[in-house]
Amino acid sequence: MSRLSYVLAVVCLLAAYGHAESGPPTRIEAFTFKTFDGQEHQAELGRVAVMENRRSGSARRIDVAFVRLSHRGPEPGTPIVFLPPGPGIPATTLGRVPPYFRLFDRLRDKGDVILLDLRGEGLSSPNLDDCPASTAVSAHALESYDALVRQIAASVANCADYWRGKGVDLPAYDDREIAEDIHEIQAALGYPRISLLGFSAGTDLGIEVLRRHGDEVARAVFAATGAAELRPNLPSTYDRQLRKVAYWYQATVPERMDLVALLAADIKALEERPPTLRLKEGKEGRAVEVRVGSVVLKSVVAELLNGSVGSLPALLLSVRDRDYSLLQIFAQKMYDGLHSSMTLLGRTIDCSLPMPPSRRARAESEARISPMGNVRNIHLEQAVCAAASGRIDEAEVREPLFSPVPTLFVSGTMDANTPPFNAEELMWGFPNGRHVMVVNAFHETLVSPAVQQWVVDFFGGKSPDANMVRFDQPRFLSLEEARTAALRSR
């Protein structure tokens, strides 16, 4: 997910806390919030003990944690709750990234800012990503789409089985229970109303909060907007994204290389003669030989199209020339990820969303003719969802939301994961909605000072004074630059 992958590197630094079966429902203590630039900020760490599964009638409680940045100024305004992306990226982690903290710090002039770690992640307890690493990763896992699905399902099952063994009710880790967690935290803190700031998967959750408790929400800002009825991702969106990037690239190079044709040729070559790459496994770095099929290239290309497109030509050209040095870096990262839980919370949430059957059928149909197939929806495959929470599909489909809450939608014109037409479709039910665009931006827009000003103004009751801002087009990297960037990323 573009630069979001940077923060994933530090998630493992956050210790999981013990399960709370008893004790006071709300605990708040002084807390020093340290950002990644070494700065320390005074804050509060709160924990609220909530029912794990309100639908089952079980008395089991879990802790939901948050960091509160207190309002500064003479008159307290409406508190702002930040709903993080992922799912699986804790708000208390993303908030440590300096550009994000600058936004949250500015919002303290409007009201308390709550950085919420959703149930099952970060400082909340249990932390579903705190589980034993999977040791059973097949050397064939990267050969094909089907092999990769089987391995992802096995990696997810490894973590899910660990938590089931501790009595955790995994189907309860979904957006509906989280929406009720937010409602209980609001009541515990004595807030009559709140405002919402959602980013990416946090917008899906924000939609659910508006659906259930919209009368208690003052304002909302949704950046990179999604919702259950807009899933799964459509392969055609990524096909057109590739063509747009190819159009940019042709305008910058003398030979006018066609990236679309180049990808097709690379895929064919990898399917006919998949290379065997020497990867490292485990902390000891044991060398293993892994055959790498076209599914790896398709997955990497789809990921690059969502933010790091500067490396795309170097990747495709190097594979054409049978130089797999850059592909190997990405393959190593994929292989390493298969030893983890693959963000178990993300799987329990995503797999619980009642997606329209027609949307799923359309995605599957498009995947049959898309160069990249259905790689962007691989984590929604039935085997993966069954491993995560035992759920495979739901017949229920939620009605599109109607909400009079003043809402600002922010979209990047190059965001293939949550394209601008997602927000436009949802806005049909938001009579007080406003959609602003960031030209040439991908998935991540909240780091922009101009976008941050929009957000601050909107929570202050003012509408943005412009409908769009513009980013520069990305610079295309040489192979050496792309290898350096890939090694630096997480």
N, C-alpha and C positions, 0 to 999 in steps of 0.2 A: 504494500500500500504506500507507494511513494516514500516520503520521509518518515512515515509512521513506523516503518520497520526499525528506525533508529532507536525508538524507545523500548522496543521489545528486548533489546540487549540488556536493559537494566531491570526488567521485571523480576529476574531471578534474584536480584539483590534484596527484594522485599520479603521478609520472613513471614511465614504464615502463623497465625495466632490460634490458640486452642479453641476447641468447640465450646460454646456457651450453652449449657443446659439450664443454668440458674443464674441468680444475681439480678441486679437492678436492670430494668429494660433500657435505660439510657445512661451512658457514662461519658462525661466530657472532661478532658484534661488539657492543660497547657501543652503545646507541641511546637517544636522548632522544625519548620519546613525548609529543607535545604535544597536549593535548585542546583542544576548540573554545572552552573558557572561558579559554584562555591559560595554563593550568597545564602545567608540565613535569614529567615522571615518568621516572625512570631505568629502563631496560629493556634488552633485548637483541634485536637483529635477526638472525634466522637464515635461512639458505638451504640447501636440500637439493637436490642434483642427482638427479633421478629419470628413469627411462626414460619417454619420451613415450608409447610404445605398447608395453606389455609383451606384448600378444597378437600383434603383427606380427613380433617378433624384431628390429626396427630398433634400432640402437645409439644413435639420437638421444636426447639428454638435454635436459631443461628444468629451470628453477629453480622450486621451490615455496618461498615465503617465509612467515615468521611472525614475530610479536613475542612474546617471552617476558617475562612479568611474574613474577619469581622469587618463590618461596615465602618467607615470612617467619615466623619462629618457630623453636623449638628442634628440632622433629622434622618432617622433610619428609613430606607426605602424598601421596596419589595425584594426579598432574598432571591438570588439567582442560583439555580441548581444546574451544574454542568453534567451532562449525560455523555459519557465517553464513547469513543469509537471501538471498533474491533468486530464483534464483542471479544473481549479478552485483553484489552489495554486499560489498565486501571486509571482512573482520573488522577489519583495521587502520583502516578508515574508521569503521565503526560504533563501534569502541572509543574513538574520539575524542569521541563524543557524551557529555557529562558523566554523564547518568543511567546509561548503560551502563558507563562506566568505573567508576562507584561500585560496581556489582555485581562487575566483574572485580577491582577492588582488594580488595573484601571477601573474594573467593574465594582470594586469595593467602594467607590464614590457613589454608587447607586444603591447598594444594599449588601447584606452578607453574601458571600460567595461560598457555595457548598461544592467541594470536589468529591463526588460520590464514587466510591468503589462498589460496583454492583455486587450483589450476593454472588459468592463463588470466585471472586477475584481480588487481587491486591491485598489490602489490609483487612478485608472482610474474612470471616471464618465460617466454614472451611474455605481454603483457597484451592480450587479444583485443579489448578496447574501444579500444585505441590504434590507430585506423585512420583513413584519410581520410574526411572528411564527405561524405555523398552529395549531389551537386548536382542529381541528376535526380529531383526530387520533383514529381509531377504536380499541377496545379491541381485535378484531379478526384479526388484521393486520398481526400477526406473525404466524398464524395457517397454512397457505398454500402458495404455490407459487402464485396462482391467487389472493389471498387476499393481499399478499405483493405488487404485481404489482398494484392493485387498489389503495392501500394506497400511494405508491410512486407517482403514477400519480396524486392523489389528493394533495399531498404535493407540488409537482412541480407546479401544476395548481394554488395553492394558491399564490405562488410567481410570477408566470408568469402573472396571472391576475392583480396583483398589479402593475407590470411594464407596462403592456399594458394600464392600466388605466392612466398612466402618459405619454402615447404617445410613449413608446419605441417600436421600430420595431425589435422584437426578432429574426425573421429569418435572420437579418443582422449580428447577432453575430455568425459568422462561420469562418472557417479557411481561406476562400478566401478573405473576407474583412480584416481579421487580417493580412494576407500576404501583402495586399496593405497598411495597416497602417504602417507596418515595412518599406515599400518602401518610404512612405511619411516622416517618421521620419528620415530615412537615408538622404533624400534630405534636410530636414529642418536643420539637423545638419551639412550639407556640406560634407558628407562622400562620396567620389566617389565609394568606395567599402566597404563591411563589411564581417566579418566572423560570422559563426553561431555556437553556442553551445546549442544543444537541449537535453533535458532529458525527456524520456517517451513521454507523449503527445506533448511535445515540439519538438520531432523528426517528428511527423506527420505534424506539422506546418512548420518545416524546409524543409521537402520534398515539401510542397506547395510553399514556397518561392523560392526554386531551380527551381520548375516547371515554375514559373511566372517571376522570376528575377534572374535566375542563372548566367547570364553574369555579375552581379554586386556582386557576392559572391566570395571571395578569397579562403576560406577554410571552412570546416565544421567538427564538431565533434558531433556524435549522440550516446548517451548512452541510452540503453534500447529502441531499435528502433521499431517504428511502422509506419504504413501508411494506408491510406483508403482501399487499395486493400487487406490488411492483416487483416481486420475486417469482422465480429465479431470474438471474441476469440473462439477457438475450444475446446469443452469439453474434447476431447481426450487428449489434452495437459495437462490438470489438472489431468486426470486419470493416465497418465504416471508419472506425478510429484508425485502423491500420492504413486505410487509403488516405486519410487526412494527413497522417504523419509522412506517408510516402510522397504526398503532394508537396509538403514543406521541404522534404529532403531533395526532391528533384529540382527545386528552385535554388538550391545552395551548392550543388556540385556540377562540375562541367560535364561529366559523362551521363548525367541524368539517369542514374541507376533506379530501376523500378523495384522498390522494396517488396511489393506484393508478389511479383514474379519470383523474386529472390527467395522469399519465405517458402513458396510452393516448391521450388527446386530443392531447397535445403531439407524440407520435410520428406520429399521423395527419396533423397539420398540417404537420410538417416533410417528410413524404413527399409531400404534395400540393403544397406550396410551399416548397421548401428555400431558405433565404436565402443570398445571396451576401455574404460578409463580407470586409472588407479586412484582410488579415493581413500580417505582416512576414516577410521571408525573408532568411536569411544575416546575417553580421555587420554588413553595411552597412544592414540594415533596409529593403531594397527592398520597396515595397508590391506585393502581389499580391492579386487577387480570387479567392477560393476559395468554391465552393458547398459548403455544409455540410448534409449530410443527417441523417436520424434516427440513423444509426450512431454519430455523435458523441455525441448525447444519451444513447443506450443505453450507450455505453462510459463516459461520465462518471458516469452514475447508478450503474452497477455498481461503479465505483471508489469513489464516495462512500459507497455502502452498506457498504464495508469499513472505515470509520473516520471519515470526515468528514461524517456524515449531517446535521450542523447546517446545512449549506449546501443540502441537498436541496430543501426547500420553496421557498426563494428562487429556485433554478434553475428549478424547474417552473413556478412562478407567473410568473416573468419571461418565459419562453418562451411561456406562454399569452398574455401581453399583448404579444407580439412585441417585447419588449425583449431584445435578444440581447447585451447588454453583458457579462453573466456567462458566457454560453455562449461568447462570443468569446474570453475569457481561456483557457478550457479548450481551445477549438479551436486557439488559438495554441500552447499547450503540446504538443498532439498533433502539430501540423504541424512544430514544431521537432524533436520526437522522431524524425520520419520522416527527418531528415537524418543521424541517427546510426546506429550499428550495431544499435540495439534490444537491447543487451546480448547480444552474440554468444554468450558463455559460457552464458547462460541458455537460449538456443535449442539449443545443442549438448547440454546436459544434459537439458532437458525433452524434446527430441525423441528422445532415446535411451532414455527410460524405456519398458519393455515394458508398456503399459497393456492391461488385459483387453479383448478385442474387445466383450464384452457391455457393459462400462462405456462405451466410446466410442459404441456404438450407442444406448445409453440417453440419453446426452448429446445426440446428434444428434436423437433423437426428441423429447426435451423442448424442444429449441431451436425446433422448428417451432411450438410453442404458447406459448412464453415471450414476454412483452413485450420482453425484452432480447435474445432470440435466443441466439446462441452467442458473444457478444462476449468472455466471460471465457476462452474457449478459442481465441481468434483466433490466438495465437502457436503453436498446435499444428496449424494447418492444413497440409495436405500441401505446398503451395507454399512455405511458410515453412521447414518442416523440410528440404525438399529443398535450399533455398538455403543453409541453415546448415551441414549436414554431409553432404548427399547421402542421408540416411536419410529414409524416408517412414513405414515401419511395421516392427514386428518381430513375428514369430509367437510368440516365447517369452513366457511369462507366469511371473513369479516366484511361488513359493509364499508364502503369508502366513507371517510370521516367528513362530517360537516362541523365546523367550529367557527364561532364568531371571535375567538381570541385573536387580537392583533399579532400577526406572525410575519417575520421577515425570513424569506428563503434566499440563500446564497448559493450560487452554482458556478462552477468552473466550466467554461465552454468546451474544454478538452477532457472532462471527467467522464471516462467510459464506465466506471463502476456505478456511479449515481449520476447519470446524465441530466442535463437541465430539463429535459422533457418530463422527468419524474416529478420535479417540483411543479411544473406547469399543470400536470394532471391532478396533483393533489390540491393545487390552488383553486380548482373549480369548486371545492367545498369550503373555501376560506374567504368569505366576503370582505374580511379586513386583512387579507394577505397582500404582500408585496414581494416581488421577485427581482433580485439584483444579480448581475452577472459579472464574472471576472474573466475577461477575454484572455485566451491562451493559458488559463489556469487548469490544472488537473484536479485531483481529488482534494488536495489540501489548500485551503484558502485562508484559514483563520490566522496564519502567521503573518499575513500582509498587514502593514500599518494602516493602509487605506480601508481594508475590510474591518479591522479592529475598530476604526473610527465609526464605521457604519453600525457595528454592534453596540458600542458604547452609546452612541446617539439614540439608537432605537430603544434601548432599555431606559434611557432618560426621557422617553416620550416623544422623541423627534424622529421624523422619517428621513432616510438618507437623501442627500441633496443631488444624487446622481444615480442613474440606473446601472452603470457599469464602470469598472476600472480595467486597466489593461496591463498584463504582464508581458515581458519580452518573450519571444519564441525561444525555445531551448537551443543551445549550441550542440551540434553533433560532435561526438568525441572520437578521437583516434582509438585504435585497438589498445595501445598502452594506457591511455587515459581511462578507457572503459574498464580495463582490468584493475587499475588502481581504485576506481570508484566502486567496483563490485567487491573488492577485498575490504574496503572501508565500511561498506554497508553491512547491516545485520539481517 
